[in-house]
Amino acid sequence: MPVTVESSVDLGEQRDGPQSWFPRACRRDTAARAHTALFDHAHSCEQCTDDRDVCEIFRALYRLVRQEWR
C-alpha cells in the first residue's frame, strides 16, 4: 500500500547539512516501532524513572504511538 499524506505520519523536518527533507512513514508501522522504542527507552532513562512526563523522548515516542488511533 502506498504511503499518502492522509495515511502517513509526518516525522518532521530533518537536516543534512544545508539540505532539508521531510520524511513520512506508514502510520501503523511507525506506531509499532515507537511502541517498542518506548519500552526500551523507559527502562534505560533516568528521567523516565523519576518522572516520564518531563522526558522529551518519552513524550515524542508516546505521541507517535497515539497517532495510530487518531
mmCIF file as Biopython writes it, N, C-alpha, C and O atoms, coordinates in Angstrom:
data_model
#
loop_
_atom_site.group_PDB
_atom_site.id
_atom_site.type_symbol
_atom_site.label_atom_id
_atom_site.label_alt_id
_atom_site.label_comp_id
_atom_site.label_asym_id
_atom_site.label_entity_id
_atom_site.label_seq_id
_atom_site.pdbx_PDB_ins_code
_atom_site.Cartn_x
_atom_site.Cartn_y
_atom_site.Cartn_z
_atom_site.occupancy
_atom_site.B_iso_or_equiv
_atom_site.auth_seq_id
_atom_site.auth_asym_id
_atom_site.pdbx_PDB_model_num
ATOM 1   N N  . MET A ? 1  ? 0.851  -1.180 0.000  1.0 0.0 1  A 1 
ATOM 2   C CA . MET A ? 1  ? 0.000  0.000  0.000  1.0 0.0 1  A 1 
ATOM 3   C C  . MET A ? 1  ? 0.893  1.239  0.000  1.0 0.0 1  A 1 
ATOM 4   O O  . MET A ? 1  ? 1.797  1.342  0.830  1.0 0.0 1  A 1 
ATOM 5   N N  . PRO A ? 2  ? 0.659  2.172  -0.909 1.0 0.0 2  A 1 
ATOM 6   C CA . PRO A ? 2  ? 1.469  3.384  -0.947 1.0 0.0 2  A 1 
ATOM 7   C C  . PRO A ? 2  ? 1.207  4.279  0.268  1.0 0.0 2  A 1 
ATOM 8   O O  . PRO A ? 2  ? 0.101  4.315  0.807  1.0 0.0 2  A 1 
ATOM 9   N N  . VAL A ? 3  ? 2.229  4.983  0.673  1.0 0.0 3  A 1 
ATOM 10  C CA . VAL A ? 3  ? 2.101  5.947  1.767  1.0 0.0 3  A 1 
ATOM 11  C C  . VAL A ? 3  ? 1.601  7.254  1.162  1.0 0.0 3  A 1 
ATOM 12  O O  . VAL A ? 3  ? 2.210  7.801  0.243  1.0 0.0 3  A 1 
ATOM 13  N N  . THR A ? 4  ? 0.485  7.743  1.689  1.0 0.0 4  A 1 
ATOM 14  C CA . THR A ? 4  ? -0.079 9.008  1.230  1.0 0.0 4  A 1 
ATOM 15  C C  . THR A ? 4  ? -0.036 10.015 2.374  1.0 0.0 4  A 1 
ATOM 16  O O  . THR A ? 4  ? 0.259  9.654  3.513  1.0 0.0 4  A 1 
ATOM 17  N N  . VAL A ? 5  ? -0.325 11.250 2.075  1.0 0.0 5  A 1 
ATOM 18  C CA . VAL A ? 5  ? -0.359 12.286 3.109  1.0 0.0 5  A 1 
ATOM 19  C C  . VAL A ? 5  ? -1.387 11.923 4.180  1.0 0.0 5  A 1 
ATOM 20  O O  . VAL A ? 5  ? -1.139 12.108 5.372  1.0 0.0 5  A 1 
ATOM 21  N N  . GLU A ? 6  ? -2.540 11.406 3.753  1.0 0.0 6  A 1 
ATOM 22  C CA . GLU A ? 6  ? -3.608 11.066 4.699  1.0 0.0 6  A 1 
ATOM 23  C C  . GLU A ? 6  ? -3.274 9.842  5.552  1.0 0.0 6  A 1 
ATOM 24  O O  . GLU A ? 6  ? -3.709 9.759  6.701  1.0 0.0 6  A 1 
ATOM 25  N N  . SER A ? 7  ? -2.514 8.896  5.013  1.0 0.0 7  A 1 
ATOM 26  C CA . SER A ? 7  ? -2.264 7.644  5.731  1.0 0.0 7  A 1 
ATOM 27  C C  . SER A ? 7  ? -0.899 7.599  6.404  1.0 0.0 7  A 1 
ATOM 28  O O  . SER A ? 7  ? -0.483 6.544  6.884  1.0 0.0 7  A 1 
ATOM 29  N N  . SER A ? 8  ? -0.202 8.717  6.446  1.0 0.0 8  A 1 
ATOM 30  C CA . SER A ? 8  ? 1.159  8.685  6.967  1.0 0.0 8  A 1 
ATOM 31  C C  . SER A ? 8  ? 1.339  9.560  8.196  1.0 0.0 8  A 1 
ATOM 32  O O  . SER A ? 8  ? 0.479  10.362 8.558  1.0 0.0 8  A 1 
ATOM 33  N N  . VAL A ? 9  ? 2.491  9.371  8.819  1.0 0.0 9  A 1 
ATOM 34  C CA . VAL A ? 9  ? 2.910  10.182 9.955  1.0 0.0 9  A 1 
ATOM 35  C C  . VAL A ? 9  ? 4.016  11.102 9.464  1.0 0.0 9  A 1 
ATOM 36  O O  . VAL A ? 9  ? 4.986  10.650 8.854  1.0 0.0 9  A 1 
ATOM 37  N N  . ASP A ? 10 ? 3.868  12.387 9.731  1.0 0.0 10 A 1 
ATOM 38  C CA . ASP A ? 10 ? 4.910  13.356 9.391  1.0 0.0 10 A 1 
ATOM 39  C C  . ASP A ? 10 ? 5.989  13.253 10.459 1.0 0.0 10 A 1 
ATOM 40  O O  . ASP A ? 10 ? 5.718  13.505 11.633 1.0 0.0 10 A 1 
ATOM 41  N N  . LEU A ? 11 ? 7.200  12.888 10.073 1.0 0.0 11 A 1 
ATOM 42  C CA . LEU A ? 11 ? 8.291  12.713 11.027 1.0 0.0 11 A 1 
ATOM 43  C C  . LEU A ? 11 ? 9.103  13.978 11.247 1.0 0.0 11 A 1 
ATOM 44  O O  . LEU A ? 11 ? 10.146 13.953 11.900 1.0 0.0 11 A 1 
ATOM 45  N N  . GLY A ? 12 ? 8.620  15.078 10.701 1.0 0.0 12 A 1 
ATOM 46  C CA . GLY A ? 12 ? 9.261  16.365 10.947 1.0 0.0 12 A 1 
ATOM 47  C C  . GLY A ? 12 ? 10.439 16.630 10.023 1.0 0.0 12 A 1 
ATOM 48  O O  . GLY A ? 12 ? 10.944 15.728 9.354  1.0 0.0 12 A 1 
ATOM 49  N N  . GLU A ? 13 ? 10.856 17.863 10.002 1.0 0.0 13 A 1 
ATOM 50  C CA . GLU A ? 13 ? 11.981 18.263 9.155  1.0 0.0 13 A 1 
ATOM 51  C C  . GLU A ? 13 ? 13.268 17.619 9.651  1.0 0.0 13 A 1 
ATOM 52  O O  . GLU A ? 13 ? 13.555 17.617 10.848 1.0 0.0 13 A 1 
ATOM 53  N N  . GLN A ? 14 ? 14.028 17.081 8.726  1.0 0.0 14 A 1 
ATOM 54  C CA . GLN A ? 14 ? 15.339 16.516 9.019  1.0 0.0 14 A 1 
ATOM 55  C C  . GLN A ? 14 ? 16.358 17.339 8.237  1.0 0.0 14 A 1 
ATOM 56  O O  . GLN A ? 14 ? 16.113 17.717 7.092  1.0 0.0 14 A 1 
ATOM 57  N N  . ARG A ? 15 ? 17.489 17.609 8.857  1.0 0.0 15 A 1 
ATOM 58  C CA . ARG A ? 15 ? 18.508 18.413 8.190  1.0 0.0 15 A 1 
ATOM 59  C C  . ARG A ? 15 ? 19.764 17.573 8.002  1.0 0.0 15 A 1 
ATOM 60  O O  . ARG A ? 15 ? 20.188 16.835 8.892  1.0 0.0 15 A 1 
ATOM 61  N N  . ASP A ? 16 ? 20.341 17.711 6.820  1.0 0.0 16 A 1 
ATOM 62  C CA . ASP A ? 16 ? 21.604 17.056 6.495  1.0 0.0 16 A 1 
ATOM 63  C C  . ASP A ? 16 ? 22.487 18.140 5.897  1.0 0.0 16 A 1 
ATOM 64  O O  . ASP A ? 16 ? 22.516 18.338 4.682  1.0 0.0 16 A 1 
ATOM 65  N N  . GLY A ? 17 ? 23.208 18.839 6.768  1.0 0.0 17 A 1 
ATOM 66  C CA . GLY A ? 17 ? 23.976 19.995 6.317  1.0 0.0 17 A 1 
ATOM 67  C C  . GLY A ? 17 ? 23.023 21.075 5.849  1.0 0.0 17 A 1 
ATOM 68  O O  . GLY A ? 17 ? 22.107 21.447 6.583  1.0 0.0 17 A 1 
ATOM 69  N N  . PRO A ? 18 ? 23.217 21.590 4.637  1.0 0.0 18 A 1 
ATOM 70  C CA . PRO A ? 18 ? 22.329 22.642 4.134  1.0 0.0 18 A 1 
ATOM 71  C C  . PRO A ? 18 ? 21.010 22.105 3.569  1.0 0.0 18 A 1 
ATOM 72  O O  . PRO A ? 18 ? 20.105 22.878 3.257  1.0 0.0 18 A 1 
ATOM 73  N N  . GLN A ? 19 ? 20.907 20.794 3.441  1.0 0.0 19 A 1 
ATOM 74  C CA . GLN A ? 19 ? 19.713 20.176 2.859  1.0 0.0 19 A 1 
ATOM 75  C C  . GLN A ? 19 ? 18.662 19.884 3.932  1.0 0.0 19 A 1 
ATOM 76  O O  . GLN A ? 19 ? 19.000 19.497 5.051  1.0 0.0 19 A 1 
ATOM 77  N N  . SER A ? 20 ? 17.409 20.069 3.590  1.0 0.0 20 A 1 
ATOM 78  C CA . SER A ? 20 ? 16.286 19.687 4.453  1.0 0.0 20 A 1 
ATOM 79  C C  . SER A ? 20 ? 15.446 18.664 3.717  1.0 0.0 20 A 1 
ATOM 80  O O  . SER A ? 20 ? 15.298 18.731 2.496  1.0 0.0 20 A 1 
ATOM 81  N N  . TRP A ? 21 ? 14.898 17.723 4.458  1.0 0.0 21 A 1 
ATOM 82  C CA . TRP A ? 21 ? 13.952 16.781 3.878  1.0 0.0 21 A 1 
ATOM 83  C C  . TRP A ? 21 ? 12.882 16.497 4.910  1.0 0.0 21 A 1 
ATOM 84  O O  . TRP A ? 21 ? 13.099 16.672 6.109  1.0 0.0 21 A 1 
ATOM 85  N N  . PHE A ? 22 ? 11.731 16.060 4.444  1.0 0.0 22 A 1 
ATOM 86  C CA . PHE A ? 22 ? 10.547 15.933 5.283  1.0 0.0 22 A 1 
ATOM 87  C C  . PHE A ? 22 ? 9.980  14.515 5.149  1.0 0.0 22 A 1 
ATOM 88  O O  . PHE A ? 22 ? 9.054  14.286 4.369  1.0 0.0 22 A 1 
ATOM 89  N N  . PRO A ? 23 ? 10.536 13.566 5.909  1.0 0.0 23 A 1 
ATOM 90  C CA . PRO A ? 23 ? 10.109 12.169 5.763  1.0 0.0 23 A 1 
ATOM 91  C C  . PRO A ? 23 ? 8.714  11.911 6.319  1.0 0.0 23 A 1 
ATOM 92  O O  . PRO A ? 23 ? 8.244  12.587 7.233  1.0 0.0 23 A 1 
ATOM 93  N N  . ARG A ? 24 ? 8.084  10.922 5.738  1.0 0.0 24 A 1 
ATOM 94  C CA . ARG A ? 24 ? 6.795  10.419 6.213  1.0 0.0 24 A 1 
ATOM 95  C C  . ARG A ? 24 ? 6.926  8.907  6.307  1.0 0.0 24 A 1 
ATOM 96  O O  . ARG A ? 24 ? 7.765  8.304  5.638  1.0 0.0 24 A 1 
ATOM 97  N N  . ALA A ? 25 ? 6.099  8.302  7.136  1.0 0.0 25 A 1 
ATOM 98  C CA . ALA A ? 25 ? 6.126  6.849  7.293  1.0 0.0 25 A 1 
ATOM 99  C C  . ALA A ? 25 ? 4.707  6.329  7.493  1.0 0.0 25 A 1 
ATOM 100 O O  . ALA A ? 25 ? 3.804  7.070  7.883  1.0 0.0 25 A 1 
ATOM 101 N N  . CYS A ? 26 ? 4.535  5.061  7.222  1.0 0.0 26 A 1 
ATOM 102 C CA . CYS A ? 26 ? 3.251  4.395  7.426  1.0 0.0 26 A 1 
ATOM 103 C C  . CYS A ? 26 ? 2.841  4.530  8.892  1.0 0.0 26 A 1 
ATOM 104 O O  . CYS A ? 26 ? 3.636  4.250  9.790  1.0 0.0 26 A 1 
ATOM 105 N N  . ARG A ? 27 ? 1.621  4.953  9.130  1.0 0.0 27 A 1 
ATOM 106 C CA . ARG A ? 27 ? 1.123  5.190  10.488 1.0 0.0 27 A 1 
ATOM 107 C C  . ARG A ? 27 ? 1.215  3.932  11.363 1.0 0.0 27 A 1 
ATOM 108 O O  . ARG A ? 27 ? 1.690  4.006  12.496 1.0 0.0 27 A 1 
ATOM 109 N N  . ARG A ? 28 ? 0.768  2.792  10.854 1.0 0.0 28 A 1 
ATOM 110 C CA . ARG A ? 28 ? 0.765  1.556  11.649 1.0 0.0 28 A 1 
ATOM 111 C C  . ARG A ? 28 ? 2.181  1.103  11.990 1.0 0.0 28 A 1 
ATOM 112 O O  . ARG A ? 28 ? 2.457  0.733  13.131 1.0 0.0 28 A 1 
ATOM 113 N N  . ASP A ? 29 ? 3.086  1.131  11.000 1.0 0.0 29 A 1 
ATOM 114 C CA . ASP A ? 29 ? 4.463  0.704  11.249 1.0 0.0 29 A 1 
ATOM 115 C C  . ASP A ? 29 ? 5.185  1.652  12.196 1.0 0.0 29 A 1 
ATOM 116 O O  . ASP A ? 29 ? 5.966  1.218  13.042 1.0 0.0 29 A 1 
ATOM 117 N N  . THR A ? 30 ? 4.924  2.937  12.052 1.0 0.0 30 A 1 
ATOM 118 C CA . THR A ? 30 ? 5.539  3.921  12.946 1.0 0.0 30 A 1 
ATOM 119 C C  . THR A ? 30 ? 5.086  3.686  14.383 1.0 0.0 30 A 1 
ATOM 120 O O  . THR A ? 30 ? 5.899  3.734  15.306 1.0 0.0 30 A 1 
ATOM 121 N N  . ALA A ? 31 ? 3.802  3.435  14.573 1.0 0.0 31 A 1 
ATOM 122 C CA . ALA A ? 31 ? 3.271  3.196  15.927 1.0 0.0 31 A 1 
ATOM 123 C C  . ALA A ? 31 ? 3.880  1.944  16.534 1.0 0.0 31 A 1 
ATOM 124 O O  . ALA A ? 31 ? 4.224  1.937  17.716 1.0 0.0 31 A 1 
ATOM 125 N N  . ALA A ? 32 ? 4.020  0.885  15.745 1.0 0.0 32 A 1 
ATOM 126 C CA . ALA A ? 32 ? 4.586  -0.368 16.258 1.0 0.0 32 A 1 
ATOM 127 C C  . ALA A ? 32 ? 6.044  -0.182 16.668 1.0 0.0 32 A 1 
ATOM 128 O O  . ALA A ? 32 ? 6.451  -0.652 17.730 1.0 0.0 32 A 1 
ATOM 129 N N  . ARG A ? 33 ? 6.824  0.490  15.847 1.0 0.0 33 A 1 
ATOM 130 C CA . ARG A ? 33 ? 8.241  0.715  16.174 1.0 0.0 33 A 1 
ATOM 131 C C  . ARG A ? 33 ? 8.392  1.683  17.342 1.0 0.0 33 A 1 
ATOM 132 O O  . ARG A ? 33 ? 9.268  1.506  18.189 1.0 0.0 33 A 1 
ATOM 133 N N  . ALA A ? 34 ? 7.545  2.700  17.390 1.0 0.0 34 A 1 
ATOM 134 C CA . ALA A ? 34 ? 7.603  3.647  18.502 1.0 0.0 34 A 1 
ATOM 135 C C  . ALA A ? 34 ? 7.218  2.965  19.813 1.0 0.0 34 A 1 
ATOM 136 O O  . ALA A ? 34 ? 7.776  3.279  20.864 1.0 0.0 34 A 1 
ATOM 137 N N  . HIS A ? 35 ? 6.273  2.039  19.755 1.0 0.0 35 A 1 
ATOM 138 C CA . HIS A ? 35 ? 5.849  1.303  20.947 1.0 0.0 35 A 1 
ATOM 139 C C  . HIS A ? 35 ? 7.015  0.503  21.517 1.0 0.0 35 A 1 
ATOM 140 O O  . HIS A ? 35 ? 7.258  0.522  22.723 1.0 0.0 35 A 1 
ATOM 141 N N  . THR A ? 36 ? 7.732  -0.197 20.647 1.0 0.0 36 A 1 
ATOM 142 C CA . THR A ? 36 ? 8.905  -0.963 21.081 1.0 0.0 36 A 1 
ATOM 143 C C  . THR A ? 36 ? 9.972  -0.033 21.640 1.0 0.0 36 A 1 
ATOM 144 O O  . THR A ? 36 ? 10.551 -0.309 22.690 1.0 0.0 36 A 1 
ATOM 145 N N  . ALA A ? 37 ? 10.231 1.064  20.945 1.0 0.0 37 A 1 
ATOM 146 C CA . ALA A ? 37 ? 11.247 2.016  21.393 1.0 0.0 37 A 1 
ATOM 147 C C  . ALA A ? 37 ? 10.862 2.656  22.716 1.0 0.0 37 A 1 
ATOM 148 O O  . ALA A ? 37 ? 11.729 2.946  23.540 1.0 0.0 37 A 1 
ATOM 149 N N  . LEU A ? 38 ? 9.573  2.879  22.926 1.0 0.0 38 A 1 
ATOM 150 C CA . LEU A ? 38 ? 9.091  3.484  24.166 1.0 0.0 38 A 1 
ATOM 151 C C  . LEU A ? 38 ? 9.452  2.619  25.370 1.0 0.0 38 A 1 
ATOM 152 O O  . LEU A ? 38 ? 9.941  3.127  26.379 1.0 0.0 38 A 1 
ATOM 153 N N  . PHE A ? 39 ? 9.215  1.332  25.266 1.0 0.0 39 A 1 
ATOM 154 C CA . PHE A ? 39 ? 9.551  0.434  26.375 1.0 0.0 39 A 1 
ATOM 155 C C  . PHE A ? 39 ? 11.053 0.315  26.564 1.0 0.0 39 A 1 
ATOM 156 O O  . PHE A ? 39 ? 11.529 0.307  27.699 1.0 0.0 39 A 1 
ATOM 157 N N  . ASP A ? 40 ? 11.813 0.223  25.475 1.0 0.0 40 A 1 
ATOM 158 C CA . ASP A ? 40 ? 13.269 0.157  25.583 1.0 0.0 40 A 1 
ATOM 159 C C  . ASP A ? 40 ? 13.816 1.419  26.240 1.0 0.0 40 A 1 
ATOM 160 O O  . ASP A ? 40 ? 14.690 1.351  27.104 1.0 0.0 40 A 1 
ATOM 161 N N  . HIS A ? 41 ? 13.302 2.552  25.830 1.0 0.0 41 A 1 
ATOM 162 C CA . HIS A ? 41 ? 13.773 3.823  26.371 1.0 0.0 41 A 1 
ATOM 163 C C  . HIS A ? 41 ? 13.416 3.975  27.855 1.0 0.0 41 A 1 
ATOM 164 O O  . HIS A ? 41 ? 14.267 4.338  28.667 1.0 0.0 41 A 1 
ATOM 165 N N  . ALA A ? 42 ? 12.191 3.703  28.193 1.0 0.0 42 A 1 
ATOM 166 C CA . ALA A ? 42 ? 11.719 3.937  29.565 1.0 0.0 42 A 1 
ATOM 167 C C  . ALA A ? 42 ? 12.518 3.140  30.598 1.0 0.0 42 A 1 
ATOM 168 O O  . ALA A ? 42 ? 12.696 3.591  31.729 1.0 0.0 42 A 1 
ATOM 169 N N  . HIS A ? 43 ? 12.991 1.973  30.214 1.0 0.0 43 A 1 
ATOM 170 C CA . HIS A ? 43 ? 13.752 1.134  31.157 1.0 0.0 43 A 1 
ATOM 171 C C  . HIS A ? 43 ? 15.183 1.626  31.347 1.0 0.0 43 A 1 
ATOM 172 O O  . HIS A ? 43 ? 15.825 1.293  32.343 1.0 0.0 43 A 1 
ATOM 173 N N  . SER A ? 44 ? 15.688 2.415  30.401 1.0 0.0 44 A 1 
ATOM 174 C CA . SER A ? 44 ? 17.082 2.839  30.494 1.0 0.0 44 A 1 
ATOM 175 C C  . SER A ? 44 ? 17.253 4.337  30.754 1.0 0.0 44 A 1 
ATOM 176 O O  . SER A ? 44 ? 18.381 4.824  30.831 1.0 0.0 44 A 1 
ATOM 177 N N  . CYS A ? 45 ? 16.158 5.061  30.888 1.0 0.0 45 A 1 
ATOM 178 C CA . CYS A ? 45 ? 16.225 6.509  31.049 1.0 0.0 45 A 1 
ATOM 179 C C  . CYS A ? 45 ? 16.031 6.895  32.520 1.0 0.0 45 A 1 
ATOM 180 O O  . CYS A ? 45 ? 15.012 6.573  33.132 1.0 0.0 45 A 1 
ATOM 181 N N  . GLU A ? 46 ? 17.020 7.585  33.064 1.0 0.0 46 A 1 
ATOM 182 C CA . GLU A ? 46 ? 16.936 8.019  34.462 1.0 0.0 46 A 1 
ATOM 183 C C  . GLU A ? 46 ? 15.785 9.003  34.667 1.0 0.0 46 A 1 
ATOM 184 O O  . GLU A ? 46 ? 15.097 8.958  35.687 1.0 0.0 46 A 1 
ATOM 185 N N  . GLN A ? 47 ? 15.578 9.895  33.691 1.0 0.0 47 A 1 
ATOM 186 C CA . GLN A ? 47 ? 14.489 10.870 33.792 1.0 0.0 47 A 1 
ATOM 187 C C  . GLN A ? 47 ? 13.140 10.163 33.826 1.0 0.0 47 A 1 
ATOM 188 O O  . GLN A ? 47 ? 12.262 10.546 34.599 1.0 0.0 47 A 1 
ATOM 189 N N  . CYS A ? 48 ? 12.967 9.139  33.001 1.0 0.0 48 A 1 
ATOM 190 C CA . CYS A ? 48 ? 11.698 8.409  32.970 1.0 0.0 48 A 1 
ATOM 191 C C  . CYS A ? 48 ? 11.439 7.691  34.287 1.0 0.0 48 A 1 
ATOM 192 O O  . CYS A ? 48 ? 10.289 7.543  34.702 1.0 0.0 48 A 1 
ATOM 193 N N  . THR A ? 49 ? 12.495 7.249  34.938 1.0 0.0 49 A 1 
ATOM 194 C CA . THR A ? 49 ? 12.355 6.596  36.232 1.0 0.0 49 A 1 
ATOM 195 C C  . THR A ? 49 ? 11.812 7.587  37.260 1.0 0.0 49 A 1 
ATOM 196 O O  . THR A ? 49 ? 10.988 7.230  38.103 1.0 0.0 49 A 1 
ATOM 197 N N  . ASP A ? 50 ? 12.282 8.837  37.184 1.0 0.0 50 A 1 
ATOM 198 C CA . ASP A ? 50 ? 11.838 9.872  38.120 1.0 0.0 50 A 1 
ATOM 199 C C  . ASP A ? 50 ? 10.459 10.416 37.747 1.0 0.0 50 A 1 
ATOM 200 O O  . ASP A ? 50 ? 9.543  10.421 38.570 1.0 0.0 50 A 1 
ATOM 201 N N  . ASP A ? 51 ? 10.317 10.874 36.499 1.0 0.0 51 A 1 
ATOM 202 C CA . ASP A ? 51 ? 9.057  11.467 36.044 1.0 0.0 51 A 1 
ATOM 203 C C  . ASP A ? 51 ? 9.034  11.452 34.522 1.0 0.0 51 A 1 
ATOM 204 O O  . ASP A ? 51 ? 9.579  12.350 33.879 1.0 0.0 51 A 1 
ATOM 205 N N  . ARG A ? 52 ? 8.411  10.442 33.955 1.0 0.0 52 A 1 
ATOM 206 C CA . ARG A ? 52 ? 8.448  10.279 32.497 1.0 0.0 52 A 1 
ATOM 207 C C  . ARG A ? 52 ? 7.732  11.399 31.744 1.0 0.0 52 A 1 
ATOM 208 O O  . ARG A ? 52 ? 7.984  11.599 30.556 1.0 0.0 52 A 1 
ATOM 209 N N  . ASP A ? 53 ? 6.848  12.127 32.413 1.0 0.0 53 A 1 
ATOM 210 C CA . ASP A ? 53 ? 6.109  13.193 31.742 1.0 0.0 53 A 1 
ATOM 211 C C  . ASP A ? 53 ? 6.979  14.390 31.366 1.0 0.0 53 A 1 
ATOM 212 O O  . ASP A ? 53 ? 6.574  15.206 30.539 1.0 0.0 53 A 1 
ATOM 213 N N  . VAL A ? 54 ? 8.158  14.505 31.954 1.0 0.0 54 A 1 
ATOM 214 C CA . VAL A ? 54 ? 9.050  15.605 31.597 1.0 0.0 54 A 1 
ATOM 215 C C  . VAL A ? 54 ? 10.157 15.157 30.642 1.0 0.0 54 A 1 
ATOM 216 O O  . VAL A ? 54 ? 10.978 15.978 30.233 1.0 0.0 54 A 1 
ATOM 217 N N  . CYS A ? 55 ? 10.195 13.890 30.284 1.0 0.0 55 A 1 
ATOM 218 C CA . CYS A ? 55 ? 11.196 13.375 29.348 1.0 0.0 55 A 1 
ATOM 219 C C  . CYS A ? 55 ? 10.699 13.618 27.913 1.0 0.0 55 A 1 
ATOM 220 O O  . CYS A ? 55 ? 9.663  13.088 27.511 1.0 0.0 55 A 1 
ATOM 221 N N  . GLU A ? 56 ? 11.441 14.414 27.158 1.0 0.0 56 A 1 
ATOM 222 C CA . GLU A ? 56 ? 11.033 14.757 25.799 1.0 0.0 56 A 1 
ATOM 223 C C  . GLU A ? 56 ? 11.013 13.535 24.879 1.0 0.0 56 A 1 
ATOM 224 O O  . GLU A ? 56 ? 10.144 13.434 24.014 1.0 0.0 56 A 1 
ATOM 225 N N  . ILE A ? 57 ? 11.944 12.619 25.052 1.0 0.0 57 A 1 
ATOM 226 C CA . ILE A ? 57 ? 11.973 11.420 24.208 1.0 0.0 57 A 1 
ATOM 227 C C  . ILE A ? 57 ? 10.754 10.553 24.492 1.0 0.0 57 A 1 
ATOM 228 O O  . ILE A ? 57 ? 10.113 10.067 23.560 1.0 0.0 57 A 1 
ATOM 229 N N  . PHE A ? 58 ? 10.426 10.352 25.765 1.0 0.0 58 A 1 
ATOM 230 C CA . PHE A ? 58 ? 9.248  9.572  26.114 1.0 0.0 58 A 1 
ATOM 231 C C  . PHE A ? 58 ? 7.992  10.193 25.503 1.0 0.0 58 A 1 
ATOM 232 O O  . PHE A ? 58 ? 7.174  9.492  24.908 1.0 0.0 58 A 1 
ATOM 233 N N  . ARG A ? 59 ? 7.847  11.503 25.652 1.0 0.0 59 A 1 
ATOM 234 C CA . ARG A ? 59 ? 6.654  12.179 25.123 1.0 0.0 59 A 1 
ATOM 235 C C  . ARG A ? 59 ? 6.559  12.069 23.610 1.0 0.0 59 A 1 
ATOM 236 O O  . ARG A ? 59 ? 5.470  11.863 23.074 1.0 0.0 59 A 1 
ATOM 237 N N  . ALA A ? 60 ? 7.686  12.204 22.913 1.0 0.0 60 A 1 
ATOM 238 C CA . ALA A ? 60 ? 7.675  12.106 21.447 1.0 0.0 60 A 1 
ATOM 239 C C  . ALA A ? 60 ? 7.289  10.689 20.999 1.0 0.0 60 A 1 
ATOM 240 O O  . ALA A ? 60 ? 6.478  10.526 20.088 1.0 0.0 60 A 1 
ATOM 241 N N  . LEU A ? 61 ? 7.863  9.677  21.633 1.0 0.0 61 A 1 
ATOM 242 C CA . LEU A ? 61 ? 7.520  8.293  21.281 1.0 0.0 61 A 1 
ATOM 243 C C  . LEU A ? 61 ? 6.059  8.002  21.612 1.0 0.0 61 A 1 
ATOM 244 O O  . LEU A ? 61 ? 5.372  7.333  20.840 1.0 0.0 61 A 1 
ATOM 245 N N  . TYR A ? 62 ? 5.586  8.491  22.733 1.0 0.0 62 A 1 
ATOM 246 C CA . TYR A ? 62 ? 4.200  8.280  23.126 1.0 0.0 62 A 1 
ATOM 247 C C  . TYR A ? 62 ? 3.243  8.895  22.101 1.0 0.0 62 A 1 
ATOM 248 O O  . TYR A ? 62 ? 2.229  8.293  21.747 1.0 0.0 62 A 1 
ATOM 249 N N  . ARG A ? 63 ? 3.582  10.113 21.625 1.0 0.0 63 A 1 
ATOM 250 C CA . ARG A ? 63 ? 2.750  10.763 20.601 1.0 0.0 63 A 1 
ATOM 251 C C  . ARG A ? 63 ? 2.707  9.935  19.322 1.0 0.0 63 A 1 
ATOM 252 O O  . ARG A ? 63 ? 1.653  9.820  18.697 1.0 0.0 63 A 1 
ATOM 253 N N  . LEU A ? 64 ? 3.837  9.360  18.927 1.0 0.0 64 A 1 
ATOM 254 C CA . LEU A ? 64 ? 3.860  8.522  17.728 1.0 0.0 64 A 1 
ATOM 255 C C  . LEU A ? 64 ? 2.987  7.284  17.898 1.0 0.0 64 A 1 
ATOM 256 O O  . LEU A ? 64 ? 2.304  6.877  16.958 1.0 0.0 64 A 1 
ATOM 257 N N  . VAL A ? 65 ? 3.001  6.690  19.066 1.0 0.0 65 A 1 
ATOM 258 C CA . VAL A ? 65 ? 2.151  5.526  19.342 1.0 0.0 65 A 1 
ATOM 259 C C  . VAL A ? 65 ? 0.687  5.936  19.267 1.0 0.0 65 A 1 
ATOM 260 O O  . VAL A ? 65 ? -0.119 5.228  18.663 1.0 0.0 65 A 1 
ATOM 261 N N  . ARG A ? 66 ? 0.331  7.058  19.867 1.0 0.0 66 A 1 
ATOM 262 C CA . ARG A ? 66 ? -1.067 7.511  19.909 1.0 0.0 66 A 1 
ATOM 263 C C  . ARG A ? 66 ? -1.601 7.888  18.530 1.0 0.0 66 A 1 
ATOM 264 O O  . ARG A ? 66 ? -2.808 7.798  18.309 1.0 0.0 66 A 1 
ATOM 265 N N  . GLN A ? 67 ? -0.756 8.301  17.603 1.0 0.0 67 A 1 
ATOM 266 C CA . GLN A ? 67 ? -1.214 8.704  16.289 1.0 0.0 67 A 1 
ATOM 267 C C  . GLN A ? 67 ? -1.869 7.563  15.516 1.0 0.0 67 A 1 
ATOM 268 O O  . GLN A ? 67 ? -2.667 7.812  14.612 1.0 0.0 67 A 1 
ATOM 269 N N  . GLU A ? 68 ? -1.549 6.335  15.853 1.0 0.0 68 A 1 
ATOM 270 C CA . GLU A ? 68 ? -2.181 5.175  15.189 1.0 0.0 68 A 1 
ATOM 271 C C  . GLU A ? 68 ? -3.678 5.168  15.433 1.0 0.0 68 A 1 
ATOM 272 O O  . GLU A ? 68 ? -4.432 4.697  14.583 1.0 0.0 68 A 1 
ATOM 273 N N  . TRP A ? 69 ? -4.134 5.682  16.582 1.0 0.0 69 A 1 
ATOM 274 C CA . TRP A ? 69 ? -5.558 5.603  16.946 1.0 0.0 69 A 1 
ATOM 275 C C  . TRP A ? 69 ? -6.304 6.904  16.668 1.0 0.0 69 A 1 
ATOM 276 O O  . TRP A ? 69 ? -7.429 7.064  17.140 1.0 0.0 69 A 1 
ATOM 277 N N  . ARG A ? 70 ? -5.727 7.825  15.929 1.0 0.0 70 A 1 
ATOM 278 C CA . ARG A ? 70 ? -6.417 9.077  15.585 1.0 0.0 70 A 1 
ATOM 279 C C  . ARG A ? 70 ? -7.390 8.851  14.468 1.0 0.0 70 A 1 
ATOM 280 O O  . ARG A ? 70 ? -8.066 9.786  14.038 1.0 0.0 70 A 1 
#
